[in-house]
Amino acid sequence: MSSARFSVFLSQLAEALREERGPELAYLLKPTSEHGKTLAREFRNPTRQTLAYYEGSLESPWDEIAIQYVLVVNYCLRKRAVDAFKEECTLVFLFLRFFGSNSGWTLPALFSILRDLRDLASDADLEAASNGQDSTANMEEASRILSKAFSSCVMDRQSPIAESRKWGVYYVVGLILKCYFRVRRISLSKNILRAIDANPDIPPLSSYPRSHQVTYRYYIGMLGFLNEDFAKAEQELTLAFYNCYTGAHSNQERILTYLIPLRMFRGHLPSRELLTRFPVLDDLYTPFITAIRTGDIRTYDATLDRFERRLVDLNLYLTLEKARELCIRGLFRRVWIAADKSTRIPVSMFHAGLQLADSEITSDEAECLVANMIFKGFIRGYISHEKQMVVLANTNAFPRLVDRPTPYASLQ
């Protein structure tokens, strides 16, 4: 069975390969493109057997890749995501055979088909879940294939550095990390990061396209956040945010979701101008920030309860629960101001302030909270237990949060 359109498609592939036009190759292999849909419809119900006529029409493996492409598009049109993903896996394996013996001009095509692989894996998992099957198997398989692509990029020892496949390393790593986070297997990230460290001939991250840098730094920041390395998390997420394309609003929002609470512990509360640009974050964080500024523990606790489910899903609940200490500091500072900034304040005054927020708190609990604030550096002074008196430093009794030497100590 021959097809004029498919013959044209084969000619276009051959020309792109001959002239080493990577972006055109990427476009030709896009399963959502109109030319692909037209090809699939022309063959009506294509199978590997009916397309065997075209084997040998291009140099291997491109004859097989062309056939696989039609099969992938056909299953996409029929909304059969699992089958489309399986055929895309075969297409990627065939492409990697070609990719491993060529230079960096093929990277645009690699990026495109790997992105399609991940998207199809996501669709396949949704379809599997709707049928009561394993909802992560396809994404896990995609991550394994992506790891092979990563190895192929890293192992380029022949190409000149300007044309090296190594320029695909961080893009592919970004896709792998996305897969690991999607299936909640973030512990596997250590293997891929070790592989990067073990290859010092990989160009420095700053040499790569900014989009590759931002994605990589975001996931390294998230790994730091989840592993409680908060200083590293803040550093990486800050770099990711400031280098993120200003038009990528959803990416900026994703970064700020975790950067804002980390910056709060450093005493940097987000401005109204920033939060206004991100209504979702404004809705989530403004009640907490207002409570911290005013020392309103009751409102802070009520907001924690209101957003509990959402914060748990984002892995933020424990972080914001510990940030309650910032609110207690704000309350105690107001008590100090009400006492004319005296250096000697009875514990009973702090107790009274706390009772406004929690009527059941005892005097001993109030004293314990003051002691905890002193221990963690929120207050400079000491407690005379015998006289039930808090003795504060003459200067800087309530140090600025930004001046604390270990701002993340309370998060550990």
C-alpha positions in Angstrom: 0.0 0.0 0.0 1.7 3.3 -1.1 0.9 6.8 -0.1 1.9 10.0 -1.9 1.8 12.0 1.4 3.9 9.4 3.2 6.4 9.5 0.4 6.6 13.3 0.7 7.1 12.9 4.5 9.9 10.4 3.9 11.5 13.0 1.5 11.2 15.7 4.1 12.9 13.5 6.7 15.7 12.6 4.2 16.3 16.3 3.4 16.4 17.3 7.1 18.9 14.5 7.8 21.0 15.3 4.9 21.2 19.0 5.7 21.4 18.4 9.5 18.4 20.5 10.3 17.6 19.5 13.9 14.6 21.8 14.5 12.9 20.6 11.3 13.4 17.0 12.3 11.8 17.8 15.6 8.8 19.3 13.9 8.4 16.3 11.5 8.3 13.9 14.5 5.8 15.8 16.5 2.8 13.5 17.1 0.3 16.4 17.5 1.2 18.1 14.2 -1.3 18.4 11.4 0.8 16.6 8.9 1.0 13.6 11.2 -2.7 13.5 11.7 -3.2 13.7 7.9 -0.8 10.7 7.4 -2.6 8.6 10.1 -6.0 9.3 8.6 -4.8 8.5 5.1 -3.7 5.0 6.2 -7.1 4.7 8.0 -6.0 1.9 10.4 -2.2 1.6 10.0 -0.3 -1.4 11.5 3.3 -2.4 11.4 2.4 -5.0 8.8 0.6 -2.6 6.5 3.5 -0.1 6.7 6.1 -2.8 6.1 6.0 -1.7 2.4 8.1 1.3 3.3 10.9 -0.6 5.1 14.2 0.2 3.4 12.9 3.5 1.9 15.3 5.4 4.2 18.6 4.5 5.8 18.1 2.5 9.0 16.8 3.3 11.5 14.9 6.1 9.9 12.6 3.9 7.8 11.5 2.3 11.1 11.3 5.7 12.9 8.9 6.9 10.1 6.7 3.9 10.5 6.7 4.2 14.3 5.7 7.9 14.0 2.6 7.0 12.0 1.6 4.3 14.6 2.1 6.8 17.5 -0.1 9.5 15.8 -2.7 6.9 15.0 -3.1 5.9 18.6 -3.1 9.5 19.7 -6.0 10.2 17.4 -7.8 7.2 18.7 -7.3 8.4 22.4 -5.4 5.2 23.2 -2.7 6.7 25.3 -1.2 3.5 26.6 -0.7 2.1 23.1 0.6 5.5 21.9 3.2 5.6 24.7 4.4 2.0 23.9 4.9 2.9 20.3 6.7 6.2 21.3 9.1 4.2 23.5 10.0 2.1 20.4 10.5 5.3 18.4 12.8 6.8 21.1 14.9 3.6 21.2 15.3 3.8 17.4 16.2 7.4 17.5 18.8 6.9 20.3 20.6 4.4 17.9 21.0 7.2 15.5 21.7 9.9 18.1 24.6 8.0 19.7 26.7 8.2 16.5 25.9 11.9 15.7 26.7 15.3 17.1 24.7 18.0 18.8 22.8 19.1 15.7 20.3 16.3 16.6 19.6 17.8 20.1 16.4 19.7 19.1 14.9 16.5 17.8 16.0 14.6 20.9 14.4 17.3 23.2 11.2 17.2 21.3 10.7 13.4 21.2 11.7 13.0 24.9 9.2 15.7 25.9 6.6 13.9 23.9 7.6 10.7 25.6 7.0 12.2 29.0 3.7 13.8 28.0 2.4 10.5 26.6 3.6 8.7 29.7 1.5 11.1 31.8 -1.6 10.5 29.6 -1.0 6.7 29.7 -0.9 6.7 33.5 -4.1 8.7 33.6 -5.7 6.1 31.3 -4.4 3.2 33.3 -5.6 4.8 36.6 -9.1 5.2 35.1 -9.0 1.5 34.3 -7.9 0.5 37.8 -4.3 -0.3 36.8 -0.9 0.9 38.1 -1.0 4.7 37.7 2.8 5.2 37.7 4.2 2.4 35.6 4.4 4.3 32.3 6.1 7.3 33.9 8.6 5.0 35.6 9.4 3.4 32.2 9.8 6.9 30.7 12.3 7.8 33.4 14.3 4.7 32.5 14.4 5.6 28.8 15.3 9.2 29.6 18.2 7.9 31.7 19.5 6.1 28.6 19.3 9.4 26.6 21.2 11.1 29.4 24.0 8.5 29.2 24.1 9.0 25.4 24.6 12.8 26.0 27.2 12.4 28.6 29.2 9.8 26.7 30.0 12.0 23.7 33.8 11.9 23.6 34.2 12.5 19.8 32.4 15.7 18.9 34.0 19.1 19.3 32.7 20.8 22.4 30.7 23.3 20.4 28.9 20.5 18.6 28.8 18.0 21.5 25.8 16.1 22.7 26.8 17.1 26.2 24.8 20.3 25.6 21.7 18.2 26.1 22.6 17.0 29.6 20.7 19.4 31.8 17.6 19.4 29.6 17.4 15.6 29.8 18.1 15.7 33.6 15.3 18.2 34.0 12.9 15.7 32.3 14.2 12.8 34.5 13.7 14.8 37.7 10.2 15.8 36.6 9.4 12.1 36.2 10.9 11.2 39.6 8.8 13.9 41.3 5.7 12.8 39.4 5.9 9.2 40.7 7.2 10.3 44.1 10.5 8.4 43.7 12.8 11.4 44.5 15.4 9.2 46.1 16.4 8.0 42.6 17.5 11.6 41.9 20.8 10.8 43.8 21.9 8.5 41.0 21.5 11.0 38.2 23.2 13.8 40.3 26.1 11.5 41.1 26.5 10.8 37.4 26.8 14.6 36.7 29.4 15.0 39.5 31.4 12.0 38.1 31.8 13.7 34.7 33.8 16.9 35.2 34.1 17.4 31.5 30.4 18.4 31.3 30.4 22.2 30.6 29.5 24.4 33.6 25.8 24.9 34.3 26.0 28.6 33.6 27.0 27.8 30.0 23.7 26.2 29.2 20.5 27.9 28.0 18.8 29.7 30.8 15.7 27.5 30.5 17.8 24.4 31.2 19.4 26.2 34.2 16.1 27.3 35.7 14.5 23.8 35.5 17.6 22.1 37.0 18.0 24.7 39.8 14.3 24.4 40.6 14.5 20.7 41.2 17.8 20.9 43.1 16.1 23.5 45.3 13.1 21.2 45.8 15.4 18.3 46.7 17.1 20.5 49.2 13.7 21.6 50.6 12.5 18.0 51.0 15.8 16.9 52.5 15.7 19.8 54.9 18.8 21.4 53.5 17.0 24.8 53.6 20.0 27.0 52.9 20.7 25.2 49.7 17.0 25.2 48.8 16.8 28.9 49.2 19.9 29.5 47.2 18.8 27.4 44.2 15.2 28.5 44.2 16.3 32.2 44.3 18.6 31.7 41.3 15.8 29.8 39.5 13.3 32.6 40.2 15.6 35.5 39.1 16.6 33.6 35.9 13.1 32.5 35.0 11.6 34.0 31.9 9.2 36.8 33.1 6.5 35.5 30.8 6.6 32.0 32.4 4.0 33.0 35.0 3.2 29.4 36.1 6.9 28.5 36.5 7.5 31.6 38.6 4.5 30.8 40.8 5.8 27.2 41.2 9.2 28.5 42.4 7.7 31.1 44.8 5.4 28.5 46.4 8.5 27.2 48.2 10.8 30.2 48.1 8.3 32.5 50.0 8.2 30.4 53.2 12.0 30.0 53.1 12.5 33.7 52.8 10.0 34.3 55.6 12.3 32.5 58.0 15.1 34.9 56.9 12.8 37.8 57.8 12.1 38.7 54.2 8.3 38.9 53.9 6.9 39.3 50.3 5.6 42.7 49.2 2.1 43.4 48.2 3.3 44.2 44.7 4.8 40.7 44.4 1.8 38.8 45.8 -0.7 40.8 43.6 1.0 39.4 40.5 0.3 35.8 41.8 -3.3 35.6 43.1 -3.0 31.9 44.0 -0.1 32.7 46.3 -1.7 35.9 47.5 -4.7 33.8 48.7 -2.4 31.2 50.4 0.2 33.4 52.1 -1.3 36.8 52.8 -3.3 35.6 55.9 0.0 34.1 57.3 2.0 37.2 56.6 -0.6 39.5 58.1 -0.7 37.4 61.2 3.1 37.4 61.5 3.3 41.2 61.1 0.6 41.7 63.8 1.5 38.8 66.1 -2.0 37.4 65.7 -1.6 33.8 66.8 -5.3 33.0 66.7 -5.6 34.0 63.0 -2.4 32.2 62.2 -3.7 28.9 63.7 -7.1 29.4 62.0 -5.3 29.8 58.7 -3.3 26.7 59.2 -6.5 24.7 59.9 -8.2 26.3 56.8 -5.4 25.4 54.4 -4.3 22.1 56.0 -5.2 19.8 53.1 -3.6 22.1 50.5 -0.4 22.6 52.6 -0.1 18.9 53.1 -0.4 18.2 49.4 2.3 20.8 48.8 4.6 19.4 51.5 4.4 22.8 53.2 2.3 22.1 56.3 5.2 21.4 58.7 7.2 24.3 57.4 4.4 26.8 58.0 3.5 25.2 61.4 7.1 25.9 62.5 6.8 29.4 61.1 4.2 30.0 63.9 7.3 31.0 66.0 7.6 34.1 63.9 4.0 35.0 64.9 4.8 34.4 68.6 7.9 36.6 68.3 5.6 39.3 66.8 3.2 39.0 69.7 6.0 39.2 72.3 7.5 42.2 70.6 4.1 44.0 70.9 4.1 43.1 74.6 7.6 44.7 74.9 6.4 47.9 73.1 3.3 48.0 75.4 5.7 47.9 78.4 7.5 51.0 77.0 10.4 48.8 75.8 11.4 48.1 79.4 14.4 45.7 80.0 12.4 44.0 82.8 9.0 42.5 82.0 7.1 40.1 84.2 6.4 36.7 82.7 2.7 37.4 83.5 2.6 40.1 80.8 3.7 37.7 78.1 1.3 35.2 79.6 -1.5 37.8 79.3 -0.6 38.4 75.7 -0.7 34.7 74.8 -4.1 34.3 76.6 -5.6 36.7 74.0 -4.8 34.1 71.4 -5.1 30.9 73.5 -7.2 31.2 76.6 -6.1 27.8 77.9 -2.4 28.4 78.0 -0.8 28.2 81.5 1.8 30.5 83.1 4.4 27.7 82.9 3.7 27.2 79.2 4.1 30.9 78.6 7.4 30.9 80.4 8.5 28.0 78.3 7.7 29.8 75.1 9.7 32.9 76.2 12.6 30.6 77.0 12.3 29.0 73.6 12.3 32.4 71.9 15.5 33.3 73.8 17.2 30.0 73.0 16.4 30.4 69.2 17.7 33.9 69.0 14.4 35.7 68.6 14.9 37.5 71.9 18.1 38.7 73.6 17.9 38.3 77.3 17.2 35.7 80.1 14.5 34.6 82.5 14.8 35.0 86.3 12.6 32.0 87.2 12.7 32.9 90.9 11.3 36.4 90.3 9.2 35.4 87.3 10.9 38.2 85.4 12.2 38.4 81.8 15.4 40.5 81.7 15.9 41.9 78.2 19.1 43.3 76.6 19.4 47.1 76.7 19.9 47.2 72.9 18.5 45.1 70.2 16.2 43.1 72.5 14.3 41.7 69.5 16.9 41.2 66.7 15.8 41.6 63.2 14.9 38.2 61.7 17.3 38.8 58.9 20.2 39.1 61.4 19.7 35.7 63.0 22.9 33.6 62.4 20.9 30.3 61.9 17.5 31.3 60.5 16.6 27.7 59.5 17.6 26.1 62.9 13.9 25.9 64.0 13.1 24.0 60.8 15.5 21.2 61.5 
